[in-house]
């Protein structure tokens, strides 16, 4: 049984800005109808929306790949290997075991990343993540040993210190305090306990990977009295990371740039994904009813969905850092976080 969603009510022939149908309180700004097709970064089997869920029956759907969306783990400014803290001989890296510990407890010692307990033993790394509406959340956690129903522990920072906005990129600022992600700040559709929420977009998460933590934040208000510094680690796509975290467009200054972490010693590159060496990625896919769109103008809507699918797969996704799933990709997977195997 489909569920309704809000869409813009305009016919596209007007002028001026279009109100956001998701946030507007004016019924004239939106219409509520069922979607004919949509997009997802998760297999339907990852979601609860298959069979009976909360009294509603959800049928199996058609899922068509429109490409691969790599996920990387990144750390905030000052983390060893970032521009503001170069450390000769150290290659920033995170392991599956460290991810499990970090996202179970919410923080770990930086020394567990670097091995330097004398220099880093009182520095801490804190977890940040995505909300339950995000396919990237499930892809990242399933890839690193969590179950799709696992709760995690991430932090919600209060950011001051005059962040800077240039175009669509906001960076910088200082974290004056942080708490486990509050239930009231959880924007996803699925209920989660205290600490297990997250950001509603990769861009918003990436912004936090450009901040600096102050003493009240990295000591957790006195709960970590030995702490002398703190950093964030989170996961986003290269499309969100390259300019916002790594500053590849030179908008974000060196002092606010974070650093990419290798995953189990493997660098995130397009070639490594295509060869099956780097495995943290979900598919992007177009979803619609099995057998095609039904109802009024079904054939037209199916044709439109096909055209949109191909445009995204061949043009838009690669431009945003995605990977075309063509013959140069030597591997595949049949489930989020599942084994990456030869095609």
C-alpha positions as CSV (number, residue, x, y, z in Angstrom):
1,X,0.0,0.0,0.0
2,X,1.6,3.3,-1.1
3,X,1.8,6.2,1.3
4,X,1.2,9.9,0.5
5,X,3.8,12.5,0.2
6,X,3.8,16.3,-0.4
7,X,4.7,17.7,-3.8
8,X,4.8,21.3,-5.1
9,X,1.4,22.4,-6.4
10,X,2.8,24.7,-9.1
11,X,2.4,23.7,-12.8
12,X,5.9,25.2,-13.5
13,X,4.6,28.2,-15.5
14,X,4.8,30.8,-12.8
15,X,7.5,33.1,-11.8
16,X,9.5,33.6,-8.6
17,X,10.5,31.1,-5.9
18,X,8.6,27.9,-5.2
19,X,7.7,27.3,-1.5
20,X,9.2,24.1,0.0
21,X,6.2,21.7,0.2
22,X,7.9,19.7,3.0
23,X,8.0,22.7,5.4
24,X,5.2,25.0,4.3
25,X,2.2,25.4,6.6
26,X,0.1,26.8,3.7
27,X,-2.0,24.1,2.1
28,X,-1.9,26.1,-1.2
29,X,1.8,25.4,-1.4
30,X,1.5,21.6,-1.8
31,X,-0.5,18.7,-2.8
32,X,-0.6,15.3,-1.1
33,X,-0.6,12.3,-3.4
34,X,1.1,9.0,-3.7
35,X,4.4,8.9,-5.6
36,X,4.5,7.0,-8.9
37,X,8.2,6.3,-8.6
38,X,11.2,7.3,-6.5
39,X,14.9,6.9,-5.7
40,X,16.7,5.0,-3.0
41,X,20.3,4.3,-1.9
42,X,19.2,1.1,-0.1
43,X,17.8,-2.3,-1.2
44,X,14.2,-2.6,-0.1
45,X,15.3,-5.6,2.0
46,X,17.4,-3.2,4.2
47,X,14.3,-1.1,5.0
48,X,11.3,-2.2,7.2
49,X,9.0,-1.3,4.2
50,X,8.6,-4.9,2.9
51,X,5.6,-6.9,4.0
52,X,3.7,-5.7,7.0
53,X,5.2,-2.7,8.9
54,X,3.2,-0.8,11.5
55,X,-0.1,-2.1,10.2
56,X,0.6,-1.3,6.5
57,X,1.4,-3.9,3.9
58,X,4.2,-2.9,1.5
59,X,4.6,-4.9,-1.7
60,X,7.9,-5.8,-3.3
61,X,9.1,-3.1,-5.8
62,X,11.3,-2.9,-8.9
63,X,14.8,-1.7,-8.2
64,X,17.0,-0.5,-11.0
65,X,20.6,0.6,-10.5
66,X,21.5,4.1,-11.6
67,X,25.1,4.0,-10.3
68,X,27.3,3.5,-7.3
69,X,27.7,6.1,-4.5
70,X,31.0,5.7,-2.6
71,X,31.1,6.5,1.1
72,X,34.2,7.8,2.9
73,X,35.1,8.4,6.5
74,X,36.5,11.8,7.2
75,X,37.9,13.6,10.3
76,X,37.7,17.2,11.3
77,X,40.5,19.9,11.4
78,X,43.5,19.2,13.6
79,X,43.2,15.4,13.3
80,X,46.7,14.1,12.4
81,X,47.2,14.3,8.7
82,X,44.9,17.3,8.2
83,X,46.4,20.5,6.8
84,X,46.5,22.1,10.2
85,X,48.3,19.1,11.8
86,X,50.5,17.4,9.3
87,X,52.2,14.4,10.8
88,X,55.0,13.0,8.7
89,X,54.9,9.2,8.3
90,X,51.3,8.9,9.6
91,X,48.6,7.9,7.1
92,X,45.1,8.7,8.4
93,X,43.2,5.4,8.6
94,X,40.2,3.9,10.3
95,X,39.5,0.2,10.8
96,X,36.2,-1.7,11.0
97,X,36.9,-2.5,14.6
98,X,37.5,1.1,15.4
99,X,34.2,2.1,13.7
100,X,32.3,-0.4,15.7
101,X,33.8,0.9,18.9
102,X,33.5,4.5,18.0
103,X,29.8,4.3,17.0
104,X,28.9,2.0,19.9
105,X,30.5,4.2,22.7
106,X,30.4,7.6,20.9
107,X,34.1,8.3,21.4
108,X,37.5,6.7,21.5
109,X,41.0,7.8,22.2
110,X,42.9,9.3,19.2
111,X,45.8,7.1,20.2
112,X,43.8,4.1,19.0
113,X,44.0,5.6,15.5
114,X,47.7,6.7,15.6
115,X,49.3,4.3,18.1
116,X,51.0,7.2,19.8
117,X,49.7,7.0,23.4
118,X,52.2,9.6,24.7
119,X,51.1,12.3,22.3
120,X,47.5,11.3,21.6
121,X,46.3,9.4,24.7
122,X,44.3,12.3,26.1
123,X,42.9,13.4,22.7
124,X,39.4,12.0,21.8
125,X,37.6,11.3,18.6
126,X,33.8,11.7,18.7
127,X,31.2,10.1,16.3
128,X,28.8,12.0,14.1
129,X,26.4,10.4,11.6
130,X,23.2,10.5,9.6
131,X,19.5,10.1,10.5
132,X,17.2,7.1,9.9
133,X,15.9,8.6,6.6
134,X,19.4,8.4,5.1
135,X,20.5,5.5,3.0
136,X,24.1,6.4,3.7
137,X,23.4,5.6,7.4
138,X,22.4,2.0,6.7
139,X,25.1,1.5,4.1
140,X,27.9,2.8,6.4
141,X,26.8,0.8,9.4
142,X,26.0,-2.5,7.5
143,X,29.3,-2.2,5.8
144,X,31.2,-2.1,9.1
145,X,29.5,-4.9,11.1
146,X,26.3,-3.3,12.5
147,X,22.8,-4.7,11.9
148,X,20.2,-2.7,10.1
149,X,18.3,-2.3,13.4
150,X,21.4,-1.4,15.5
151,X,21.3,1.7,17.6
152,X,24.5,3.8,17.6
153,X,25.8,6.7,19.7
154,X,26.6,10.0,18.0
155,X,26.9,13.5,19.2
156,X,24.9,16.7,18.6
157,X,27.2,19.8,18.8
158,X,26.3,23.4,19.6
159,X,28.3,25.5,17.1
160,X,29.2,29.1,17.8
161,X,32.2,31.2,16.8
162,X,30.8,32.8,13.6
163,X,30.8,30.1,11.0
164,X,31.3,31.4,7.4
165,X,29.0,30.8,4.4
166,X,30.3,31.1,0.9
167,X,27.7,30.2,-1.7
168,X,26.2,26.9,-0.6
169,X,29.1,26.0,1.7
170,X,29.2,26.7,5.4
171,X,32.3,26.0,7.3
172,X,34.2,26.8,10.5
173,X,33.0,27.8,13.9
174,X,33.7,26.4,17.3
175,X,31.8,23.7,19.2
176,X,31.0,25.1,22.7
177,X,29.2,22.0,23.9
178,X,27.9,18.6,22.7
179,X,25.5,16.0,23.9
180,X,24.3,12.6,22.7
181,X,22.0,13.2,19.8
182,X,18.7,14.3,21.4
183,X,15.5,12.5,20.5
184,X,13.8,15.8,19.8
185,X,16.4,16.6,17.1
186,X,15.8,13.3,15.2
187,X,14.3,14.2,11.8
188,X,13.9,10.7,10.5
189,X,10.7,8.6,10.1
190,X,11.9,5.8,12.3
191,X,12.0,6.3,16.1
192,X,15.4,5.9,17.7
193,X,16.6,6.2,21.3
194,X,18.8,9.0,22.8
195,X,22.1,9.3,21.0
196,X,21.2,7.3,17.8
197,X,19.9,10.1,15.5
198,X,21.9,12.1,13.1
199,X,22.0,14.8,10.4
200,X,19.4,15.0,7.7
201,X,21.9,15.6,4.8
202,X,25.4,14.9,3.9
203,X,26.1,18.6,3.5
204,X,25.0,19.3,7.0
205,X,27.2,16.6,8.4
206,X,30.1,17.7,6.3
207,X,29.8,21.2,7.7
208,X,30.6,19.7,11.2
209,X,33.8,18.2,9.9
210,X,35.2,21.8,9.5
211,X,34.7,22.9,13.1
212,X,37.0,23.1,16.1
213,X,36.0,21.7,19.5
214,X,36.6,23.8,22.6
215,X,37.4,22.4,26.1
216,X,33.8,22.2,27.4
217,X,33.0,20.1,24.3
218,X,35.9,17.7,24.2
219,X,35.7,17.1,27.9
220,X,32.0,16.5,27.7
221,X,31.4,19.1,30.3
222,X,33.8,17.3,32.7
223,X,33.0,13.7,32.0
224,X,36.4,13.3,30.3
225,X,38.5,15.4,32.7
226,X,41.8,14.2,31.2
227,X,40.9,15.3,27.6
228,X,43.1,17.9,26.0
229,X,41.7,18.0,22.5
230,X,38.9,16.5,20.4
231,X,37.9,15.8,16.8
232,X,34.9,14.4,14.9
233,X,34.7,11.5,12.5
234,X,31.8,11.0,10.2
235,X,30.9,9.5,6.8
236,X,29.8,11.2,3.6
237,X,30.0,10.9,-0.1
238,X,33.0,12.4,-2.0
239,X,30.4,14.8,-3.5
240,X,29.8,16.3,-0.1
241,X,33.4,15.9,1.1
242,X,35.6,17.2,-1.7
243,X,34.7,20.9,-1.5
244,X,33.2,21.1,2.0
245,X,35.7,19.1,4.0
246,X,38.8,18.8,1.9
247,X,38.5,22.3,0.3
248,X,39.3,21.2,-3.2
249,X,37.6,24.2,-4.6
250,X,39.7,26.5,-2.3
251,X,36.7,28.0,-0.6
252,X,37.4,26.4,2.8
253,X,40.7,27.7,4.2
254,X,43.4,25.3,5.4
255,X,42.7,25.8,9.0
256,X,39.1,24.5,8.5
257,X,39.9,21.5,6.3
258,X,39.5,18.0,7.5
259,X,41.1,14.9,6.2
260,X,40.0,11.7,4.4
261,X,40.6,8.4,6.3
262,X,41.5,5.2,4.6
263,X,39.3,2.3,5.5
264,X,41.2,-0.7,6.7
265,X,44.2,0.7,4.9
266,X,42.5,1.2,1.5
267,X,42.1,4.6,-0.1
268,X,38.7,5.7,-1.5
269,X,39.3,6.1,-5.2
270,X,37.1,5.3,-8.2
271,X,39.5,2.7,-9.4
272,X,39.6,0.9,-6.0
273,X,35.8,0.8,-5.9
274,X,35.6,-0.5,-9.5
275,X,38.1,-3.3,-8.7
276,X,36.4,-4.3,-5.5
277,X,39.3,-3.2,-3.3
278,X,37.3,-0.5,-1.5
279,X,33.9,-1.8,-0.5
280,X,32.0,1.0,1.4
281,X,29.4,1.9,-1.1
282,X,25.7,1.5,-1.8
283,X,23.9,1.5,-5.2
284,X,21.7,4.4,-6.2
285,X,18.5,3.1,-7.7
286,X,15.2,4.0,-9.2
287,X,12.3,2.3,-7.5
288,X,8.7,1.8,-8.8
289,X,6.0,-0.8,-8.7
290,X,6.8,-4.2,-10.2
291,X,5.4,-4.2,-13.7
292,X,5.7,-0.4,-13.9
293,X,3.7,2.7,-12.9
294,X,0.0,2.2,-12.6
295,X,-3.0,4.6,-12.9
296,X,-3.5,7.7,-15.0
297,X,-0.9,8.4,-17.7
298,X,1.1,5.3,-16.6
299,X,3.0,4.9,-19.9
300,X,4.0,8.5,-19.9
301,X,5.2,8.3,-16.3
302,X,7.2,5.1,-17.0
303,X,8.9,6.8,-20.0
304,X,9.7,9.8,-17.9
305,X,11.1,7.6,-15.1
306,X,13.3,5.8,-17.7
307,X,14.6,9.1,-19.1
308,X,15.3,10.4,-15.6
309,X,17.1,7.2,-14.7
310,X,19.4,7.4,-17.7
311,X,20.1,11.0,-17.2
312,X,21.1,10.5,-13.6
313,X,23.1,7.3,-14.4
314,X,25.0,8.8,-17.3
315,X,25.4,12.5,-16.5
316,X,24.2,13.8,-13.1
317,X,25.6,11.1,-10.8
318,X,29.1,11.0,-12.2
319,X,29.2,14.8,-12.0
320,X,28.4,14.6,-8.3
321,X,31.0,12.0,-7.5
322,X,29.0,8.9,-8.3
323,X,30.3,6.0,-10.4
324,X,28.6,4.6,-13.5
325,X,27.9,0.9,-13.0
326,X,29.2,-0.1,-16.5
327,X,31.6,-2.8,-17.7
328,X,34.6,-1.1,-16.1
329,X,33.1,-2.0,-12.6
330,X,34.3,-5.6,-12.0
331,X,32.2,-6.3,-8.9
332,X,28.6,-6.3,-7.6
333,X,26.7,-6.8,-4.4
334,X,23.2,-8.2,-3.7
335,X,22.6,-6.5,-0.3
336,X,23.6,-3.4,1.5
337,X,26.8,-4.2,3.4
338,X,26.8,-7.6,1.6
339,X,29.8,-9.3,0.1
340,X,31.4,-7.6,-2.9
341,X,31.8,-10.3,-5.5
342,X,32.9,-10.6,-9.1
343,X,30.2,-9.8,-11.7
